[in-house]
Amino acid sequence: MDDVFKALSDPTRRDLLDELFREDGQTLSALEARFTMSRFGIAKHLRILEDAGLVVTRRRGREKLHFLNPVPIRLVHDRWVSKYAEPWAAALSDLKSRLESPMEKIFEIYIKTTPEQLWEAITDSDIRSKYQFGNTLEADWSPDGKFVMGNPKAGAALGEGENLEVDPPRRLVQTMRALWGEDVKAEGTSKITWEIEPVGDSCHLTVTHSDLREGANEQLYGGWPMILSGLKTWLETGEKLTTPGSLMYT
């Protein structure tokens, strides 16, 4: 976490995060236009934010887009704040969930585990329930297979979708339609991509939630920082991480 605190210690880097909070997926040129600093200086600050995991980048044709990644901030919250905070505090501190115009949300995290163990944690219903708000998955994990997300205390299905790509233990792409309320049902179908990259004794996990309409309901993607923090905690310690989301159906 030293890199995170170092990155956040500089006011210009905090301003860059504020800009990505305001409008995600910006180019270097777009960010440069909002500062008096040189292009080289902005690029240097963005590199430090990338190294800390606070910013992730994606190529779109010739453009390189920068996205805010809230997961490291969530991990700081879980380590030092959540023990004392009321349940609503997590919602107030979740920067990523407040963006009003996301077309795509990208979340990254490093977990000390193997690709095989991480894949199992993503696809095994019992393990999944330990870090995703107690929710279970009834799924056919073959290509074109379908899944239904539920919870013993919910009384009805919470979501459904199908597999677009299944490449264990590297990549899983699924459609997702939320069903837990009329407001999210109206959002239609989005897409979730899990990408696993081994790095030494750990894995670099990237979750991309895409095909979201502009101004999509934040319930669709706001829980990812809690989910991924819980996944990391379970795989590295074997313990459940108590978050406001995990208490949803208790």
Secondary structure, 3 states (H helix, E strand, C coil): CHHHHHHHCCHHHHHHHHHHHHCCCECHHHHHCCCCCCHHHHHHHHHHHHHCCCEEEEEECCEEEEEECCHHHHHHHHHHCCCCCCHHHHHHHCCHHHCCCCCEEEEEEEECCCHHHHHHHHHCHHHHHHHCCCCEEEECCCCCCEEEEECCCCCCCCEEEEEEEEECCCEEEEEEEECCCHHHHCCCEEEEEEEEEEECCEEEEEEEEECCCCCCCHHHCCCHHHHHHHHHHHHHHCCCCCCCHHHCCC
